């Protein structure tokens, strides 16, 4: 099976270990096990619960306790609507493989995580991109979606909050998307791995699995829950979909690790405490980033409504890869080039690291920007 190289992952593999100030990171500052235990109202003595744990396979679909904790994140889901996967990346892969066949129409809202168009394309699907635009606040044009979602469309795939822009589709618009899908019989896959980090209100927007009878929500422990090291995610959706997923899952997962299941359960049973920490970081850091961008004449953006990343346009005569490589070599600061996400002339900035890392990374980037020529002047190394 041929599949397009994964732009973002290739970029991170190439440069992430070679930077000093990682502002390409997309996870909220990672928790230690000690911090997780504190947030969960436990202490080091609770680690003793792991000592008698036999290192065999865990529950195939995820432990009952874990799936109950996941279901509690939704309005209308039960443990029977949940299956545990190897990260959100595993959840997305399984949904695409279970639903999409050669020739199927798939509408992918882009820019997005590359899985949502490259996997169906590799299967031989008719992938139709719905391009988001900054002038629309990076929100989907629903008239354009109606035109692309012809009768018989198999799947509409999107991320909400959006990666890389941080745009947040409100519940009313999600319901309209569900209505468009319903009219043509399509499934909707909504990758919600950043859900819980909204900049306003409770921080947690509505979930597609709760809004539409053929809605599928994927998420995991990496981004909003600050526990990427667990490599644990899930699919929330109709039981018929989970049965189809299970056929594929038997070939590549069997079960997640029992220790991963254990710590994910502790975190999700204390979800509000964990997410409160995440929102404090993302809301405070976005204010820092916003003030900094306001001071930079070469940069412009649509302020994110959620998530951990901002998609920033720059005005300089260089490709986004050239910009990011030059920035890294000059300052030790790592961004992600927009070209890795299919959008040239932009940078993805991760702002959910420790505030000190963000401030220093932005300070160094400001010095770098000050040395760039004015717009219209040829740039040379």
The 8 nearest C-alpha neighbors of each residue, nearest first, counted from 0:
[[1, 2, 121, 122, 123, 118, 3, 120],
 [0, 2, 121, 3, 122, 120, 4, 118],
 [3, 1, 121, 4, 0, 117, 118, 120],
 [2, 4, 117, 5, 1, 121, 118, 6],
 [5, 3, 6, 2, 9, 8, 117, 7],
 [6, 4, 8, 7, 9, 3, 113, 114],
 [7, 5, 339, 9, 8, 4, 10, 340],
 [8, 6, 10, 339, 9, 5, 11, 340],
 [7, 9, 11, 10, 5, 6, 12, 13],
 [8, 10, 12, 6, 7, 11, 5, 13],
 [11, 9, 7, 13, 8, 12, 6, 14],
 [12, 10, 15, 8, 14, 13, 9, 7],
 [11, 13, 9, 10, 14, 8, 15, 16],
 [14, 12, 10, 11, 9, 15, 16, 17],
 [13, 15, 17, 11, 16, 12, 10, 18],
 [16, 14, 11, 17, 18, 12, 13, 21],
 [15, 17, 14, 18, 12, 13, 11, 19],
 [18, 16, 14, 15, 19, 331, 13, 327],
 [19, 17, 331, 20, 16, 15, 333, 332],
 [18, 20, 331, 332, 21, 17, 333, 330],
 [21, 19, 332, 360, 18, 331, 22, 333],
 [20, 22, 333, 23, 24, 332, 18, 19],
 [21, 23, 349, 334, 333, 24, 348, 20],
 [22, 24, 334, 349, 335, 21, 333, 348],
 [25, 23, 349, 22, 26, 21, 352, 351],
 [24, 26, 349, 307, 23, 308, 27, 222],
 [27, 25, 222, 24, 225, 28, 221, 351],
 [26, 28, 351, 225, 222, 223, 29, 352],
 [29, 27, 352, 351, 225, 26, 353, 30],
 [30, 28, 225, 226, 27, 31, 26, 227],
 [31, 29, 225, 34, 226, 35, 32, 28],
 [30, 32, 34, 33, 35, 29, 226, 36],
 [31, 33, 35, 34, 36, 30, 262, 37],
 [32, 34, 36, 31, 35, 37, 43, 42],
 [35, 33, 37, 31, 32, 36, 30, 38],
 [34, 36, 32, 38, 37, 33, 39, 31],
 [37, 35, 41, 39, 33, 34, 38, 42],
 [36, 38, 34, 40, 39, 35, 41, 42],
 [39, 37, 35, 40, 36, 272, 34, 273],
 [38, 40, 36, 269, 37, 41, 35, 265],
 [41, 39, 37, 38, 36, 42, 269, 35],
 [40, 42, 36, 37, 39, 45, 43, 38],
 [43, 41, 44, 36, 45, 37, 40, 33],
 [44, 42, 45, 46, 33, 41, 36, 47],
 [43, 45, 46, 42, 47, 41, 48, 36],
 [46, 44, 47, 43, 48, 42, 41, 49],
 [47, 45, 48, 44, 43, 49, 50, 42],
 [46, 48, 45, 49, 50, 44, 43, 51],
 [49, 47, 46, 50, 45, 51, 52, 44],
 [48, 50, 52, 47, 46, 51, 258, 45],
 [49, 51, 47, 52, 48, 46, 53, 45],
 [52, 50, 49, 53, 48, 47, 54, 46],
 [53, 51, 49, 50, 54, 48, 257, 258],
 [52, 54, 55, 51, 50, 49, 257, 56],
 [55, 53, 52, 56, 257, 57, 256, 258],
 [54, 56, 53, 57, 257, 256, 52, 58],
 [57, 55, 254, 58, 54, 256, 257, 59],
 [56, 58, 257, 254, 59, 256, 55, 255],
 [57, 59, 61, 62, 60, 254, 56, 255],
 [58, 60, 254, 61, 253, 57, 255, 56],
 [59, 61, 82, 83, 58, 254, 62, 81],
 [62, 60, 58, 83, 59, 66, 65, 63],
 [61, 63, 58, 65, 64, 66, 60, 260],
 [62, 64, 66, 65, 67, 61, 78, 58],
 [63, 65, 67, 62, 66, 68, 264, 61],
 [66, 64, 264, 68, 62, 67, 63, 69],
 [65, 67, 69, 78, 63, 68, 64, 70],
 [66, 68, 70, 64, 78, 65, 69, 63],
 [69, 67, 65, 71, 66, 70, 267, 268],
 [68, 70, 66, 71, 67, 72, 65, 267],
 [69, 71, 67, 77, 76, 72, 68, 78],
 [70, 72, 68, 69, 73, 67, 74, 76],
 [73, 71, 70, 69, 74, 68, 270, 76],
 [74, 72, 71, 70, 76, 75, 209, 206],
 [73, 75, 209, 76, 72, 71, 70, 206],
 [74, 76, 209, 73, 77, 208, 70, 210],
 [77, 75, 70, 73, 80, 74, 78, 209],
 [76, 78, 70, 79, 80, 75, 81, 67],
 [79, 77, 66, 67, 81, 80, 70, 76],
 [78, 80, 77, 81, 238, 76, 82, 66],
 [81, 79, 78, 236, 77, 235, 238, 237],
 [82, 80, 235, 78, 79, 234, 66, 83],
 [81, 83, 60, 234, 233, 61, 84, 235],
 [84, 82, 233, 61, 60, 232, 234, 81],
 [85, 83, 232, 233, 90, 86, 89, 231],
 [84, 86, 231, 89, 230, 232, 255, 87],
 [87, 85, 232, 231, 230, 88, 89, 84],
 [88, 86, 232, 90, 219, 218, 89, 91],
 [87, 89, 86, 91, 90, 92, 85, 232],
 [88, 90, 85, 92, 86, 87, 91, 84],
 [89, 91, 87, 93, 88, 92, 84, 234],
 [92, 90, 94, 88, 93, 89, 87, 95],
 [91, 93, 89, 95, 90, 94, 96, 88],
 [94, 92, 96, 90, 91, 95, 244, 97],
 [93, 95, 97, 91, 96, 92, 98, 244],
 [96, 94, 92, 98, 97, 93, 99, 91],
 [95, 97, 93, 94, 98, 99, 92, 247],
 [98, 96, 94, 244, 95, 243, 93, 99],
 [99, 97, 95, 96, 94, 100, 153, 243],
 [100, 98, 95, 96, 97, 103, 119, 101],
 [99, 101, 103, 102, 124, 122, 98, 123],
 [102, 100, 123, 124, 122, 103, 99, 125],
 [101, 103, 124, 125, 123, 100, 104, 122],
 [104, 102, 124, 101, 125, 100, 153, 105],
 [103, 105, 125, 152, 153, 126, 124, 102],
 [106, 104, 126, 154, 155, 153, 125, 127],
 [105, 107, 155, 127, 128, 126, 156, 154],
 [108, 106, 156, 128, 116, 129, 155, 109],
 [107, 109, 129, 157, 128, 130, 156, 110],
 [110, 108, 111, 130, 129, 131, 107, 128],
 [109, 111, 340, 108, 341, 131, 130, 163],
 [110, 112, 109, 162, 113, 163, 158, 108],
 [111, 113, 114, 115, 162, 110, 158, 340],
 [112, 114, 115, 116, 117, 111, 5, 340],
 [115, 113, 117, 118, 112, 116, 92, 91],
 [116, 114, 113, 117, 156, 112, 118, 107],
 [115, 117, 114, 118, 119, 113, 107, 120],
 [116, 118, 120, 114, 119, 113, 121, 115],
 [117, 119, 121, 120, 114, 116, 115, 122],
 [120, 118, 122, 124, 121, 117, 116, 95],
 [119, 121, 117, 123, 124, 122, 118, 116],
 [120, 122, 2, 118, 123, 119, 1, 117],
 [123, 121, 119, 120, 101, 124, 100, 118],
 [124, 122, 101, 120, 121, 102, 119, 125],
 [125, 123, 102, 101, 103, 120, 119, 126],
 [124, 126, 104, 102, 103, 105, 127, 123],
 [127, 125, 105, 124, 106, 104, 120, 128],
 [126, 128, 106, 105, 107, 125, 129, 147],
 [129, 127, 107, 106, 108, 130, 109, 126],
 [128, 130, 108, 109, 107, 131, 127, 106],
 [131, 129, 109, 128, 108, 132, 110, 139],
 [130, 132, 137, 139, 109, 138, 129, 110],
 [133, 131, 137, 135, 134, 130, 136, 138],
 [132, 134, 137, 136, 135, 301, 131, 300],
 [135, 133, 132, 136, 137, 301, 131, 138],
 [136, 134, 137, 133, 132, 138, 131, 139],
 [135, 137, 133, 138, 134, 301, 132, 166],
 [138, 136, 133, 132, 131, 135, 166, 139],
 [139, 137, 136, 135, 131, 168, 166, 140],
 [140, 138, 131, 141, 137, 108, 129, 144],
 [141, 139, 143, 142, 144, 138, 131, 135],
 [140, 142, 144, 143, 139, 145, 176, 175],
 [143, 141, 145, 144, 140, 146, 139, 147],
 [142, 144, 146, 141, 140, 145, 147, 129],
 [143, 145, 141, 147, 142, 146, 148, 140],
 [146, 144, 142, 148, 143, 147, 141, 179],
 [145, 147, 143, 144, 148, 142, 149, 141],
 [148, 146, 144, 145, 149, 143, 106, 127],
 [149, 147, 145, 146, 152, 144, 150, 106],
 [148, 150, 147, 152, 151, 183, 146, 145],
 [151, 149, 183, 152, 148, 184, 182, 185],
 [150, 152, 183, 153, 149, 184, 185, 104],
 [153, 151, 104, 185, 150, 149, 148, 154],
 [152, 154, 185, 104, 105, 103, 151, 186],
 [155, 153, 186, 105, 185, 187, 152, 156],
 [154, 156, 106, 187, 105, 107, 188, 186],
 [157, 155, 188, 107, 187, 189, 115, 106],
 [158, 156, 189, 108, 107, 190, 188, 159],
 [157, 159, 190, 161, 189, 160, 191, 162],
 [160, 158, 161, 191, 167, 190, 168, 189],
 [159, 161, 167, 165, 166, 158, 306, 305],
 [162, 160, 159, 158, 165, 166, 164, 163],
 [163, 161, 111, 164, 165, 112, 158, 160],
 [162, 164, 161, 165, 310, 308, 347, 111],
 [165, 163, 310, 309, 166, 162, 161, 303],
 [164, 166, 303, 161, 306, 305, 160, 308],
 [167, 165, 161, 303, 304, 164, 160, 137],
 [166, 168, 160, 304, 305, 159, 169, 165],
 [167, 169, 172, 159, 173, 138, 166, 170],
 [170, 168, 172, 171, 167, 173, 204, 205],
 [169, 171, 173, 172, 205, 174, 168, 204],
 [170, 172, 174, 173, 169, 175, 168, 176],
 [171, 173, 175, 174, 170, 169, 176, 168],
 [174, 172, 170, 176, 175, 171, 177, 169],
 [175, 173, 177, 171, 172, 176, 178, 170],
 [174, 176, 172, 178, 177, 173, 179, 171],
 [177, 175, 173, 179, 178, 174, 172, 180],
 [176, 178, 174, 180, 175, 179, 211, 181],
 [177, 179, 175, 181, 176, 180, 174, 182],
 [178, 180, 176, 182, 177, 181, 175, 145],
 [179, 181, 185, 177, 178, 182, 183, 184],
 [182, 180, 178, 184, 183, 179, 177, 185],
 [181, 183, 179, 180, 184, 178, 150, 185],
 [182, 184, 150, 181, 180, 185, 151, 152],
 [185, 183, 181, 182, 180, 151, 186, 152],
 [186, 184, 153, 180, 154, 152, 183, 181],
 [185, 187, 154, 213, 214, 153, 155, 188],
 [188, 186, 155, 214, 154, 156, 215, 189],
 [189, 187, 156, 215, 216, 155, 214, 157],
 [188, 190, 216, 157, 158, 191, 156, 215],
 [189, 191, 158, 217, 192, 216, 159, 218],
 [192, 190, 218, 194, 159, 193, 217, 189],
 [191, 193, 218, 194, 219, 190, 222, 217],
 [194, 192, 306, 223, 191, 222, 160, 195],
 [195, 193, 191, 192, 196, 203, 160, 223],
 [194, 196, 203, 202, 197, 223, 193, 274],
 [195, 197, 202, 278, 305, 306, 194, 193],
 [198, 196, 305, 202, 199, 195, 203, 304],
 [197, 199, 305, 304, 282, 202, 196, 200],
 [200, 198, 197, 202, 201, 304, 305, 196],
 [201, 199, 202, 198, 197, 203, 204, 196],
 [202, 200, 203, 199, 197, 195, 204, 198],
 [201, 203, 197, 195, 196, 200, 199, 198],
 [204, 202, 195, 201, 194, 197, 196, 205],
 [203, 205, 206, 202, 194, 195, 170, 169],
 [206, 204, 170, 207, 203, 209, 169, 210],
 [205, 207, 208, 209, 204, 210, 216, 73],
 [208, 206, 210, 214, 209, 216, 211, 215],
 [207, 209, 214, 215, 216, 206, 236, 210],
 [210, 208, 207, 75, 206, 211, 74, 73],
 [209, 211, 207, 208, 174, 206, 214, 212],
 [212, 210, 214, 213, 177, 208, 209, 207],
 [211, 213, 214, 210, 237, 208, 209, 236],
 [214, 212, 186, 211, 187, 215, 237, 208],
 [213, 215, 208, 211, 187, 207, 212, 186],
 [216, 214, 236, 188, 208, 235, 187, 189],
 [215, 217, 189, 235, 208, 190, 234, 207],
 [218, 216, 234, 190, 191, 233, 90, 87],
 [219, 217, 192, 87, 191, 232, 233, 190],
 [232, 220, 218, 87, 192, 86, 221, 231],
 [219, 221, 224, 226, 231, 227, 232, 222],
 [227, 222, 220, 226, 225, 219, 224, 26],
 [221, 223, 26, 225, 224, 27, 193, 220],
 [222, 224, 193, 225, 27, 195, 277, 196],
 [223, 225, 220, 222, 226, 221, 273, 274],
 [226, 224, 29, 27, 221, 222, 223, 30],
 [227, 225, 221, 220, 228, 224, 229, 29],
 [221, 228, 226, 229, 230, 220, 225, 222],
 [227, 229, 226, 230, 221, 231, 220, 29],
 [228, 230, 259, 227, 231, 226, 220, 263],
 [231, 229, 86, 228, 227, 85, 232, 220],
 [230, 232, 86, 85, 229, 219, 220, 84],
 [219, 233, 231, 86, 87, 84, 218, 85],
 [234, 232, 83, 84, 82, 218, 217, 90],
 [233, 235, 217, 82, 81, 90, 216, 236],
 [236, 234, 81, 216, 80, 215, 217, 208],
 [235, 237, 215, 80, 208, 214, 234, 238],
 [238, 236, 240, 239, 80, 241, 213, 212],
 [237, 239, 241, 240, 80, 242, 236, 79],
 [240, 238, 242, 237, 241, 243, 236, 244],
 [239, 241, 243, 238, 237, 242, 244, 236],
 [242, 240, 244, 238, 243, 239, 245, 237],
 [241, 243, 245, 239, 240, 244, 238, 246],
 [244, 242, 240, 241, 245, 246, 97, 239],
 [243, 245, 241, 97, 242, 247, 246, 93],
 [246, 244, 248, 242, 247, 243, 241, 249],
 [245, 247, 244, 248, 243, 249, 242, 250],
 [248, 246, 245, 249, 244, 250, 93, 97],
 [247, 249, 245, 250, 251, 252, 246, 244],
 [250, 248, 253, 247, 246, 251, 252, 245],
 [251, 249, 248, 247, 252, 253, 246, 245],
 [250, 252, 248, 249, 253, 247, 254, 89],
 [251, 253, 254, 248, 249, 250, 255, 85],
 [254, 252, 249, 59, 251, 248, 255, 250],
 [255, 253, 59, 252, 57, 56, 58, 256],
 [254, 256, 85, 257, 57, 84, 260, 252],
 [257, 255, 259, 258, 260, 57, 254, 56],
 [256, 258, 260, 57, 259, 261, 255, 56],
 [259, 257, 261, 260, 256, 262, 49, 229],
 [260, 258, 229, 256, 257, 261, 262, 263],
 [259, 261, 257, 263, 258, 262, 264, 256],
 [262, 260, 258, 264, 259, 263, 257, 265],
 [263, 261, 265, 264, 259, 260, 266, 258],
 [262, 264, 266, 260, 265, 261, 259, 267],
 [263, 265, 65, 267, 261, 262, 266, 268],
 [266, 264, 262, 268, 263, 267, 39, 269],
 [267, 265, 263, 269, 264, 268, 270, 262],
 [268, 266, 270, 269, 264, 265, 68, 263],
 [267, 269, 265, 270, 266, 68, 264, 39],
 [268, 270, 267, 266, 39, 272, 271, 273],
 [271, 269, 267, 273, 272, 268, 266, 274],
 [270, 272, 274, 273, 269, 275, 267, 268],
 [271, 273, 275, 270, 274, 269, 38, 276],
 [274, 272, 270, 276, 275, 271, 224, 269],
 [273, 275, 277, 271, 276, 272, 270, 278],
 [274, 276, 272, 278, 277, 273, 271, 279],
 [277, 275, 279, 274, 273, 278, 280, 272],
 [278, 276, 274, 280, 275, 279, 281, 27],
 [279, 277, 281, 275, 280, 196, 276, 282],
 [278, 280, 276, 282, 277, 281, 283, 275],
 [279, 281, 277, 278, 283, 282, 284, 351],
 [282, 280, 278, 284, 351, 283, 279, 285],
 [283, 281, 285, 279, 284, 280, 278, 198],
 [282, 284, 280, 286, 281, 285, 279, 287],
 [283, 285, 287, 281, 286, 282, 280, 350],
 [284, 286, 288, 282, 287, 283, 281, 289],
 [285, 287, 289, 284, 283, 288, 290, 282],
 [288, 286, 284, 285, 290, 289, 291, 283],
 [289, 287, 285, 291, 286, 290, 292, 284],
 [288, 290, 286, 292, 291, 287, 285, 293],
 [291, 289, 293, 287, 288, 292, 286, 294],
 [290, 292, 288, 294, 293, 289, 287, 295],
 [293, 291, 295, 289, 294, 290, 288, 298],
 [292, 294, 290, 291, 295, 289, 296, 298],
 [293, 295, 291, 292, 296, 290, 298, 289],
 [294, 296, 292, 297, 293, 298, 291, 365],
 [297, 295, 298, 294, 293, 299, 292, 314],
 [298, 296, 314, 313, 295, 299, 315, 368],
 [297, 299, 313, 296, 312, 295, 292, 314],
 [300, 298, 312, 311, 313, 297, 292, 301],
 [301, 299, 311, 302, 312, 310, 298, 309],
 [300, 302, 303, 136, 133, 299, 310, 311],
 [301, 303, 300, 304, 309, 289, 165, 166],
 [304, 302, 165, 166, 305, 309, 301, 164],
 [303, 305, 166, 167, 198, 165, 197, 302],
 [306, 304, 197, 165, 198, 196, 303, 160],
 [305, 307, 193, 165, 196, 160, 308, 197],
 [306, 308, 351, 350, 349, 25, 281, 305],
 [309, 307, 349, 348, 165, 306, 350, 163],
 [308, 310, 164, 348, 347, 165, 303, 311],
 [311, 309, 347, 164, 346, 163, 345, 348],
 [310, 312, 300, 346, 345, 299, 309, 347],
 [313, 311, 345, 299, 298, 344, 300, 346],
 [312, 314, 298, 297, 345, 315, 344, 311],
 [315, 313, 297, 374, 298, 312, 316, 344],
 [314, 316, 317, 374, 313, 297, 371, 373],
 [317, 315, 378, 377, 314, 318, 374, 375],
 [318, 316, 315, 321, 322, 319, 378, 320],
 [317, 319, 321, 320, 322, 344, 343, 316],
 [318, 320, 336, 322, 321, 344, 337, 323],
 [321, 319, 323, 336, 322, 318, 324, 338],
 [322, 320, 318, 324, 319, 323, 325, 317],
 [321, 323, 319, 325, 320, 324, 326, 318],
 [322, 324, 326, 320, 325, 321, 334, 327],
 [323, 325, 327, 321, 326, 322, 320, 328],
 [326, 324, 328, 322, 327, 323, 321, 329],
 [327, 325, 323, 329, 324, 328, 330, 322],
 [328, 326, 331, 332, 324, 330, 325, 329],
 [327, 329, 325, 326, 330, 331, 324, 332],
 [328, 330, 326, 327, 325, 331, 367, 332],
 [329, 331, 327, 332, 326, 328, 363, 364],
 [330, 332, 327, 19, 18, 20, 328, 329],
 [333, 331, 20, 327, 330, 360, 21, 18],
 [334, 332, 21, 22, 327, 23, 18, 20],
 [335, 333, 23, 22, 348, 323, 347, 336],
 [334, 336, 347, 23, 346, 337, 348, 333],
 [337, 335, 319, 346, 320, 338, 339, 323],
 [336, 338, 345, 342, 346, 343, 340, 339],
 [337, 339, 341, 343, 342, 340, 336, 319],
 [340, 338, 6, 7, 337, 341, 336, 10],
 [341, 339, 337, 338, 342, 110, 6, 7],
 [340, 342, 338, 339, 337, 343, 110, 6],
 [343, 341, 337, 338, 340, 345, 344, 110],
 [342, 344, 338, 337, 345, 319, 341, 318],
 [343, 345, 319, 312, 313, 337, 318, 342],
 [346, 344, 312, 337, 311, 343, 313, 319],
 [347, 345, 336, 337, 311, 310, 335, 348],
 [346, 348, 310, 335, 309, 334, 311, 336],
 [349, 347, 309, 308, 334, 22, 23, 350],
 [348, 350, 308, 22, 23, 25, 24, 307],
 [349, 351, 352, 307, 308, 284, 348, 357],
 [352, 350, 27, 281, 307, 349, 28, 280],
 [353, 351, 28, 350, 27, 354, 357, 356],
 [352, 354, 356, 355, 28, 357, 351, 280],
 [355, 353, 357, 356, 358, 352, 284, 280],
 [354, 356, 358, 357, 353, 359, 352, 360],
 [357, 355, 359, 353, 354, 358, 360, 20],
 [356, 358, 354, 360, 355, 359, 361, 352],
 [359, 357, 355, 361, 360, 356, 354, 362],
 [358, 360, 362, 356, 361, 357, 355, 363],
 [361, 359, 357, 363, 362, 358, 20, 332],
 [360, 362, 364, 358, 363, 359, 365, 357],
 [363, 361, 359, 365, 364, 360, 358, 366],
 [364, 362, 366, 360, 365, 361, 330, 359],
 [363, 365, 361, 367, 366, 362, 368, 360],
 [364, 366, 368, 362, 367, 363, 361, 369],
 [367, 365, 369, 363, 364, 368, 362, 370],
 [366, 368, 364, 365, 370, 369, 363, 326],
 [369, 367, 365, 371, 370, 366, 364, 297],
 [368, 370, 366, 367, 371, 365, 372, 364],
 [369, 371, 368, 367, 372, 366, 365, 373],
 [372, 370, 368, 369, 373, 367, 315, 378],
 [373, 371, 376, 374, 378, 370, 377, 315],
 [372, 374, 376, 375, 371, 315, 297, 314],
 [375, 373, 376, 315, 314, 372, 316, 297],
 [374, 376, 373, 377, 316, 315, 372, 378],
 [377, 375, 374, 373, 372, 378, 316, 315],
 [378, 376, 375, 316, 379, 372, 374, 373],
 [377, 379, 316, 376, 372, 380, 317, 371],
 [380, 378, 377, 317, 316, 372, 371, 376],
 [379, 378, 325, 321, 377, 371, 317, 322]]
